[in-house]
Amino acid sequence: MRKIYYLASCDTCRKIIKSLPNTNSLVFQDIRQDPITPEQLEEMYQLSGSYEALFSKKAQLYKSMDLKNKNLNEADFKKYILEHYTFLSRPVFIIDGKIYIGNSQKNILEVTKALS
């Protein structure tokens, strides 16, 4: 399976998608229009080994809810990701059984190689 979880309204996601080869082999899921399910999050967790790795600490809600001053555990990260799409670190790619989380340059280079 080759899938990307992203936000269509996110400029960074759009820029990354535009730069990738073979995007026609990807299944796209805009997480605002089509929220991730508990089963999809569980699959991401199995591949990444951590809900915290999937959690975006850059999200506006993270700041406005003052979550940085709370002692969050894995169950909290899972709950927040399922509650609101903005807490998923984006984009998330699942390509041939491997997960790539976020928009770091290193990550996008690995995704580009995996799609080539």
C-alpha positions in Angstrom: 0.0 0.0 0.0 1.1 3.5 -0.7 -0.8 6.2 1.1 -0.5 9.8 2.2 -2.3 11.5 5.0 -2.2 15.2 4.5 -4.1 18.5 4.6 -5.2 19.9 1.2 -5.2 23.4 2.8 -1.6 23.1 4.0 0.9 24.9 1.8 3.8 22.7 3.0 1.8 19.5 2.1 0.9 20.8 -1.3 4.5 21.8 -2.0 5.8 18.4 -1.0 3.2 16.6 -3.1 4.1 18.7 -6.1 7.8 17.8 -5.7 7.3 14.0 -5.5 7.6 11.5 -8.4 4.9 8.9 -9.1 2.2 10.4 -7.0 -0.4 8.6 -9.1 0.7 5.5 -7.1 -0.4 7.1 -3.9 -3.8 7.0 -2.2 -4.5 10.5 -0.9 -6.5 11.1 2.3 -7.2 14.7 3.2 -7.6 14.3 7.0 -9.8 17.3 7.3 -12.4 16.0 4.8 -11.9 12.3 5.7 -10.7 12.1 9.3 -8.3 9.3 10.3 -10.1 6.3 11.9 -8.9 4.6 15.1 -7.9 1.6 12.9 -5.7 3.9 10.6 -4.1 5.5 13.6 -3.4 2.0 15.1 -1.7 1.0 11.8 0.4 4.2 12.0 1.2 3.4 15.6 2.3 -0.2 14.7 4.7 1.1 12.1 6.1 4.0 14.1 6.0 2.5 17.6 4.8 5.7 19.2 1.8 8.0 19.2 4.1 10.8 20.3 6.1 10.4 17.1 2.8 11.0 15.2 1.8 14.0 17.3 2.5 17.6 16.1 3.7 19.9 18.8 3.6 22.7 16.3 -0.2 22.7 16.1 -1.9 25.9 17.1 -4.2 23.9 19.4 -1.2 22.5 21.2 -0.2 26.0 22.2 -3.7 27.4 22.9 -4.6 24.4 25.0 -1.3 24.8 26.9 -0.5 21.1 26.4 3.3 21.7 26.6 2.8 22.3 30.3 0.9 19.0 30.8 2.6 15.7 31.3 1.2 13.8 28.3 1.4 10.1 27.9 0.9 7.8 24.9 -2.9 7.5 25.6 -3.1 11.3 25.6 -1.3 11.7 22.3 -3.7 9.0 20.8 -6.8 10.8 22.2 -5.8 14.2 20.9 -4.8 12.9 17.4 -8.2 11.2 17.1 -10.0 14.3 18.5 -8.6 16.8 16.0 -6.7 16.4 12.7 -4.4 19.3 13.5 -2.6 17.1 16.0 -1.3 14.6 13.4 2.2 15.5 12.3 1.9 16.0 8.5 2.2 14.6 6.0 2.3 10.9 6.9 3.3 8.5 4.2 2.9 4.7 4.4 4.8 3.2 1.5 5.3 -0.5 1.1 5.0 -1.2 4.9 7.2 1.7 6.0 6.0 4.9 7.6 7.4 8.4 7.0 6.2 11.1 9.4 6.5 14.9 9.0 8.0 17.3 6.5 11.7 17.2 7.4 14.0 17.4 4.4 15.6 14.0 5.3 12.1 12.4 5.4 11.0 13.9 2.1 14.2 12.6 0.5 13.5 9.1 1.8 9.9 9.3 0.5 11.1 10.5 -2.9 13.5 7.5 -3.1 10.7 5.1 -2.0 8.4 6.4 -4.7 11.0 6.4 -7.5 
